[in-house]
Amino acid sequence: MDKLLIETDDFSSIVSEIDRKAAKEKGPGRPSFWEMILWWGRGPLLSARAFIAASLLPEDFDIGEYKRIIRLEENLPHKYQPINGRFKDFTLLDPFAGFGSIPLEAKRLGLKKVIASELLPTAYVFLKAVLDYPKYGKKLIDDVKKYGEELIKSIERDVKELYQDNTGYVGSWEVKCPNCGNYTPLSISWWLLALKGIKSEGEDDKGEVRSGVFRRLVYMTPFKEGNRLHIKIVDLNKELGRKNINAKVTKNRIVLKDSSKSYEVPEANVKARNNYAKCLYCNNIFPGKGNNWYVKEAIKEWNQNYEKFLNGEISLEELRYSRARPKLLLKFKGESKDLDFEETTSEDEDLFWSVFDSMREIDVRKIPTEKAAPYGLPNFTRWGMDRFFKLFTARQLIVFSKIIEKINKLRDEIEGNDEYKEAVITYLTMAFLNHILRNSILTSIESTRIFNVPVAAFRGIAFSWNWVEISPLGNIIGSLPRNLEHVIEGLEYLIQTNTNSEVEVVHTDLRNLNIEQVDLIVTNPPFADDIPYISDYSYVWLKRIFSFPYNTQWEEFVPRGINKTYNGIVGTLEYFREKLAETFLRLYDLLKDNGTLVTFYSNSSPEAWVSLLYAGWYTSKFRIIAIHTVTTKDKTRMTAIVSTVTLDKSIVIAWRKKAEGSKLIQDVRDEAISSVSKWLSYYVKSGKLSIDTYIQTLGKVLSIFTKYEKIIGIGGDGIKAVENLVKNYIYPITTQAIIKGLSESVGVRVDDPYSSFYILVKVLLPPVRGGVRKIDRNSLVLLNVTGDIAEKDLERNDIIQVDRRRKSIILNEPENVNSVSDGILSFEKLEHVKEAKAGNYNLNNPVQVLHYLEYVALKFPDKLKEEIDKLKEKSRFVNEAIAIAKIFSEILPENDVEREPSRKISDVERFL
């Protein structure tokens, strides 16, 4: 079988360039059609384009011409159509198409046929909007504009009555104090806006401290006046009469840089994680813990009463005097982030509550009374929000029902065939759904960036203490007019992607997908079924416009009887592994014998690798031909976690049919180490190393192991066999191959496993300015040279330090500083260097010897040779320490504090 471009070192050499430009799509360079609707896990278009093309072109294809085809020379390649024409004989399938990045780029590359399949109704509707409906061209844009304007006009009177002339409101929950009997608002933060302005000298952001020029600084302060609690708005721009404010800002304090004046931002009076809430009237701390916490019980009571009220079982008065209730704190006017806040009045409060009575006049079928999933990612159900209507105020439900009613009426007014009518309605619906995502009591305030954070913005639906309600017609992000503008801009983008490719969007399960075998399958297979839970938030509204037979997606598509959780998702790890194995078996059947499967996989944990190999190789007999890493997640997301194999990366694996033959494990091990270390010793001369090098090396090792259908001697069967293979062979052989390749590239040998671990972390992770490298526990497994070095062994040998209170692991290295004097100080802070300075040469491993010699090289360079000779009489680790220094002198980046002293040690050794 002919090799492909994706397998070559030429392609590997430009993956970093592809990734760098693809990463721009997760920031300001994002495709405009992504703004049409929020969706989770959208991969960059350039990554999809690059890997599709590389999986169809032969290995000897000119890399310069390849770069021209995918438009890699452009700053934002996704804005330009690729140079197509070479791919018109191929068919691609994406069976888990999501929002359609992969099939869209296949269409743009001009493949003969593109098949995008999705089981979830929500994703299917959006896929049609991305891939299929743009074929109607400019007429479609004109009609979406026309009927969008009609939709807006139809609700103007209702919005005016419901929202007056306000752009929106800031709300929270208020709870009746069991001590003083007053209703106290509970706020997790009193900040409204802390927006950075133009950059200035000395600007710095570290942790919770932000310093520089701010264009808006606004916060709330609660205060008592008689028997009533008021909210004061402190708008420093207004108070100081300044457009920009130079300040140092922490969580609860603002210090002006050009004066001694400072401002105190009130502390939060609720911390749910600690079961803490304080009454702002009497300072009473609310009693109870866990499910018996008074605050949680009160909010659950509100939600129970909300349902009773809707069913006519209790009066508005009884609802209003539940122990907890939603509370409007402020109203605001203005545009975008230039908002003007003021405290709500009694008239605002009366309007808010009077609307509840009006809600009972609505046809209940227009309100989403469907049950939310009681498990999985949505944690709002723990607060009694077990039905979707409880996520909205009465005012929101009323206006949403009117929007739905109008959209459904417009279907009959639109001129064209049924499919065209559905196309126009789809884009209007997307604008509406995007509005709902930013208009709920599950929205939250993020003062430093976007103010109104949409529901499920970070792949989960959480209960919110501070929420934002916006007018559907306000000039603010998330309003209906703004969303329609985004839809039009996105549609203009998508129309430009039209080609002659045949596009088929299929609403079905992979098991029922009935198509001919395809040349290429590119997909992001689900590792955990989280999307049905979070996209139900949109589905319960979508089903009121499009006729789908399912009550909810989670009830229809989540297997019954799975009541355990794995990583917060319903289902056991074993269940997901078997499901993944079934997926790969089906993909094997759908792929031509000479075809290629490419999987994007965003879970890089050791157990995820076991799952992939079990499903793809052990069960389905695919073999791996290449592995690469690419950016797929937003680096600015709030749930980012520091990890060595960073979570903003996806592992891209290319597979082909089929694994054959058998071989003894020891023979495969020797083959892998010999072959891969030779490759790496050559590779290190061509560029700097990174964690991507580890993944690439892992790919080389796996390509050797998975070409055999059976490997004799790994022990166990099924999952156990794969676990043994990964832990005892794949990871250790990968790290051994890297160490052997590095050693051979400079003509040395490294045998000590602790030295090897230290070298791997140093060369694969970038230096931290002014600090030390951090490691996560997954990385301890991935970089384990022998397969059996425990965390405690690394800690006992002073290779790592473990802060169990902070749950962090750091490399025991000198702090990375710039000057020689600071470098000397950073070495002197190491305990083993202090001991050696004092004449105690009880150094436990080559790394400690290296650190002492590096210190001498900086502090007393003229005594370095003498100290090396002295140490050789006292320690057996000197030669290996010098070997490490030789590697570091060639491989470490110039800005690493150990690079220069390692050079000095190497020079002395060379002279000797």
Helices and strands as residue ranges (DSSP letters): G 5-7, H 9-23, G 24-26, G 32-36, H 45-54, H 63-69, G 77-79, E 91-94, H 101-108, E 113-118, H 121-127, I 128-132, G 133-136, H 137-154, H 156-163, E 168-176, E 183-186, E 191-196, E 204-206, E 209-225, E 228-235, H 236-240, E 245-249, E 253-256, E 262-264, E 270-271, G 272-274, E 276-277, G 290-292, H 294-310, H 316-320, E 324-335, E 338-343, H 346-359, G 364-366, G 380-383, G 388-391, H 394-413, H 418-437, E 444-446, E 451-453, E 466-470, H 480-495, E 502-507, G 510-512, E 518-523, H 531-542, H 553-557, E 565-566, E 569-570, H 573-590, E 591-601, H 606-613, I 614-619, E 622-631, E 649-657, E 662-664, H 665-683, G 684-686, H 691-705, E 710-712, H 718-725, I 726-730, H 731-746, H 753-764, E 774-775, H 777-782, H 791-796, E 800-803, E 808-811, H 820-828, H 831-837, H 846-859, G 861-863, H 864-874, H 878-891, H 899-911
